[in-house]
Amino acid sequence: PPVYVQRYTAVKNVLEDDRWHGKIRKVVDFGCAEFGFFLYMKHIPGLQEVVSVDIDYEVLNHYCCRAAPLNADYLNARQEPLTVRVLAGSIADRDPRLLGTDAVICIELIEHLYPSTLEAVPYTVFGFIQPLIAIFTTPNSDFNVLFPDLAGFRHPDHKFEWSRFQFEDWATNITTRYPAYTVKFQGIGQGPKGTEVHGCCSQMAVFFKLSHFTPALINHPTSQHQDLEAEECEET
Ligand code: SAM
């Protein structure tokens, strides 16, 4: 599958992991864009509320119909209702409607943020919302040498692209500032055989609130989900 599908699947697998089944009821998806991940998330059992946030009002206006149920959803209905709220705003805004959230998701968002907004991210997520789980994905710049004609970043709106070391440094620094959390890393989108030294196309950090997840629980392998094998890569 293409890398974006592997990314959505990896994030979804974290949310519905049977090790913490039932704990994730409210999710905030920052930088939801075209509601691509929402279409994966809406089938997760036990989920009760999704708050989709993006700074781009036009994009939200155009795509928010994707948050509405499809006819097929009535045939194969969820066990419990799912409330979806769509908010136009920045991840830097600490809005009370974000409180009570169990999981925060930022898929390919941070590399689009200017430094002052990026600096606000830990305050919003770990200082204000304080979710049980926070998931961030971002391109792995170590992998960029494998793109033949890449001049600069993978996308014109990227403000930076981080190596695995830089991303891990950013994330572990957050756990120093917010010691209630620990963080785990995973690559998404393996390259062709022989390119393993560059890591994967994309990288994911998953923060866990230690008061709710013991290290034994976090480190214990999940019974349900396997890491995905990548077959192909695409630029993001
Ligand atoms: N998460 C989406 C997905 O995986 O399908 C794609 C994210 S897209 C690459 C980045 C999105 O972040 C854009 O829709 C952009 O409008 C949004 N964005 C940029 N700055 C933001 C901010 N300060 N707060 C919230 N969203 C922001």
Boltz pocket constraint, residues with backbone or C-beta under 6 A from the ligand:
constraints:
  - pocket:
      binder: B
      contacts: [[A, 30], [A, 31], [A, 32], [A, 33], [A, 34], [A, 35], [A, 36], [A, 37], [A, 53], [A, 54], [A, 55], [A, 56], [A, 59], [A, 89], [A, 90], [A, 91], [A, 92], [A, 106], [A, 107], [A, 108], [A, 109], [A, 112], [A, 113], [A, 117], [A, 236]]
      max_distance: 6.0
